[in-house]
Amino acid sequence: MSGATILHADLDAFYASVEQLLDPTLRGRPIAVGGSAQGGVVLAASYEAKAYGVAGGMQGWRAARLCPALRFVPGRFREYQPLADRVMEILGDVTPAVERISIDEAFLDVSGSTHLFGPPAQIAALLRRRVRAEVGLPISVGVARTKHLAKIASQVAKPDGLVVVEPERERAFLDPLPVGLMWGVGPVARERLAERGITTIGELARTPSDAVERILGHATGARMSALAHNDDPRRVAGVGRARSVGAQSALGRQVATPALVREVLSHLADRVAGRLRAKGRAGRTVTVRVRFPGMRSVTRSLTLPGPVATTLTLTEVAEQLAWQAIRDQPGRDVEITLLAVSVTGIVEQEALQLELALHPDDPRRPGSEHGAARWAVDRSVDAVRARFGAHAVGYLPAAMPRLHTVPDEFRELAEKDR
């Protein structure tokens, strides 16, 4: 790739912008989606609210103190996906090489579209005009030679802007920017780098790679060092069949008890298995990620005899893997901060192939008597939910009121099958 032909398009404060689009009285006002002045969690904030320090993930009472004029809105979750999908259709009008990485952002490779629509900067401007005119939402676009740089450029462009970084300007553009803008540099990594006097991308680029690896660990350090030099060979991947389906839940910092682990994993497994069945798919390999204090994560995987998409089987396997990771930690009362479940080895499974009676009757074999019974129950659950809503029926403890205050509808919008 010799020219700046990769675009990163990112809808600005998407959830809050949708609320302002649907309710004109909210436009120009500081709003928070979710939460309240008494509590709960802010899911998203408008730029007017961000100016006061309000941010997604913040407790509602704290947001209200920072911005006394803040207006809390519950969120119209059914409206978000159709509007975001319409934006993606507009992006797809200029190139088939669109890689959607979340509900509200995507990469585009327009190298094959310039003969139709003009230079990349002109294409980016066209897309921004169309999204604003046809959908009514603001969108920021970064244009660069690599995906890494295009994403940084779109962040710099916010709100509602366009930044083009030509190859000859890359170093001048990157060097003064804070390392926190880099893809993969979170609060912990930023703090570790700052302790050694590295606060800008230019300073990181001038630090020897082996020194960065000692600070951040071998894999992360090598990757961050390469990205600081804008060494990013990744291509824009077009639309294809999902290779994995996953869900995760942040827990704050809690002692890993059987009740907590069972509740969270059953809820995650219910979401993952339901999405698999909705698409007529199943997966063979289950992976669980457990994050501990200090941002240290451990993963455990198991490949099953056959592809599964049943909620109870996925829950049982996830619990087994999670406790393998937790029990390997030293001491008692091990604390965890996040649990995640994903399924890979995805295959089509519109119907279930029954097997001859074999002993033992293992539910991990989807065609066994026990496995088929679970499949039948799940299909009945899916049918009830399709008619009466997602919370009409479910398994305990996943169906119980949860301690987490982020609505499931919001979690599902944020999750993406990869």
DADA-V203634 format. One record per backbone hydrogen bond with DSSP energy under -1.0 kcal/mol. NH is the residue of the N-H (numbers start at 0). CO is the residue of the C=O. E is the energy in kcal/mol with one decimal. If there is no record, write none. Layout:
# DADA-V203634
NH;CO;E / NH;CO;E
This chain:
# DADA-V203634
4;2;-1.5 / 5;143;-2.5 / 6;107;-2.8 / 7;141;-2.5 / 8;105;-2.7 / 9;139;-2.8 / 10;103;-2.6 / 11;137;-1.8 / 16;12;-3.2 / 17;13;-2.4 / 18;14;-1.8 / 19;15;-2.1 / 20;16;-2.0 / 21;17;-2.6 / 22;18;-1.8 / 25;22;-2.4 / 26;23;-1.2 / 28;25;-1.9 / 31;70;-2.6 / 32;43;-2.9 / 33;72;-3.3 / 35;38;-2.6 / 41;57;-3.2 / 42;32;-3.1 / 43;32;-1.1 / 45;30;-2.2 / 49;45;-2.5 / 50;46;-1.5 / 51;48;-1.6 / 52;49;-1.8 / 53;48;-1.7 / 56;41;-4.0 / 57;54;-1.5 / 59;39;-2.8 / 62;58;-2.1 / 63;59;-2.4 / 64;60;-1.4 / 65;61;-2.1 / 66;62;-2.1 / 69;66;-2.2 / 70;29;-2.2 / 72;31;-2.8 / 78;75;-1.7 / 82;78;-1.5 / 83;79;-2.5 / 84;80;-2.8 / 85;81;-1.9 / 86;82;-1.7 / 87;83;-2.1 / 88;84;-1.9 / 89;85;-1.7 / 90;86;-2.2 / 91;87;-2.2 / 92;89;-1.0 / 93;90;-1.4 / 97;95;-1.9 / 98;106;-2.9 / 100;104;-1.6 / 101;104;-1.3 / 105;8;-2.1 / 106;98;-2.6 / 107;6;-2.5 / 108;96;-1.9 / 109;4;-2.5 / 112;109;-1.8 / 115;112;-1.4 / 116;112;-2.4 / 117;113;-1.9 / 122;118;-2.2 / 123;119;-2.7 / 124;120;-2.0 / 125;121;-2.2 / 126;122;-2.5 / 127;123;-2.2 / 128;124;-2.1 / 129;125;-2.4 / 130;126;-2.7 / 131;127;-2.0 / 132;128;-2.6 / 133;129;-3.4 / 134;130;-1.7 / 135;130;-1.7 / 136;130;-1.1 / 139;9;-2.6 / 140;160;-2.1 / 141;7;-2.2 / 142;162;-2.4 / 143;5;-2.4 / 149;145;-2.2 / 150;146;-2.3 / 151;147;-1.8 / 152;148;-2.6 / 153;149;-1.9 / 154;150;-1.6 / 155;151;-2.3 / 156;152;-1.9 / 162;140;-2.1 / 164;142;-3.0 / 168;165;-2.3 / 169;166;-1.1 / 172;168;-2.3 / 173;169;-2.8 / 174;170;-2.5 / 176;173;-1.9 / 178;198;-2.0 / 180;177;-1.9 / 181;178;-2.0 / 184;181;-1.7 / 189;185;-2.7 / 190;186;-2.2 / 191;187;-2.3 / 192;188;-2.4 / 193;189;-2.4 / 194;190;-2.0 / 195;192;-1.2 / 196;193;-2.1 / 197;192;-2.6 / 200;176;-2.8 / 201;174;-2.0 / 203;199;-1.9 / 204;200;-2.5 / 205;201;-1.7 / 211;207;-1.8 / 212;208;-2.4 / 213;209;-1.4 / 214;210;-1.3 / 215;211;-2.7 / 216;212;-2.0 / 220;216;-2.5 / 221;217;-2.3 / 222;218;-2.1 / 223;219;-2.8 / 224;220;-2.4 / 225;221;-2.0 / 226;222;-2.5 / 227;223;-2.2 / 229;226;-2.0 / 230;225;-2.9 / 231;229;-1.1 / 244;342;-1.9 / 246;340;-2.4 / 248;338;-2.6 / 250;336;-3.3 / 253;335;-2.4 / 255;333;-3.2 / 256;254;-1.2 / 260;256;-2.7 / 261;257;-2.4 / 262;258;-2.3 / 263;259;-2.6 / 264;260;-2.5 / 265;261;-2.2 / 266;262;-1.6 / 267;263;-2.4 / 268;264;-3.0 / 269;265;-1.9 / 270;266;-1.8 / 271;267;-2.7 / 272;268;-3.0 / 273;269;-1.9 / 274;270;-1.9 / 275;271;-2.1 / 276;272;-2.6 / 277;273;-2.2 / 278;274;-1.1 / 279;276;-1.6 / 280;275;-2.6 / 281;346;-2.1 / 282;307;-2.2 / 283;343;-1.0 / 284;343;-1.9 / 285;301;-2.8 / 286;341;-2.9 / 287;299;-2.8 / 288;339;-2.2 / 289;297;-2.9 / 290;337;-2.5 / 291;295;-3.5 / 297;289;-2.5 / 299;287;-2.2 / 301;285;-2.2 / 303;283;-2.9 / 307;282;-3.1 / 313;309;-2.2 / 314;310;-2.4 / 315;311;-2.4 / 316;312;-2.3 / 317;313;-2.4 / 318;314;-2.5 / 319;315;-2.1 / 320;316;-2.3 / 321;317;-2.7 / 322;318;-2.5 / 323;319;-1.4 / 324;320;-1.8 / 325;321;-2.5 / 326;322;-2.6 / 328;325;-1.7 / 335;253;-3.1 / 336;290;-3.4 / 337;290;-1.2 / 338;248;-2.0 / 339;288;-1.9 / 340;246;-2.8 / 341;286;-2.5 / 342;244;-2.5 / 343;284;-2.6 / 346;281;-2.7 / 348;279;-3.8 / 354;366;-2.1 / 361;359;-1.6 / 364;361;-2.0 / 367;364;-2.1 / 371;367;-3.2 / 372;368;-1.8 / 373;369;-2.0 / 374;370;-2.0 / 375;371;-2.3 / 376;372;-2.2 / 377;373;-2.5 / 378;374;-2.2 / 379;375;-1.7 / 380;376;-2.5 / 381;377;-2.7 / 382;378;-1.9 / 383;379;-2.2 / 384;380;-2.5 / 385;381;-2.3 / 386;382;-1.2 / 387;383;-3.1 / 388;384;-2.2 / 391;388;-1.6 / 398;394;-2.6 / 399;396;-1.4 / 410;406;-1.9 / 411;407;-2.8 / 412;408;-1.6 / 413;409;-1.8 / 414;410;-1.5 / 417;243;-1.8
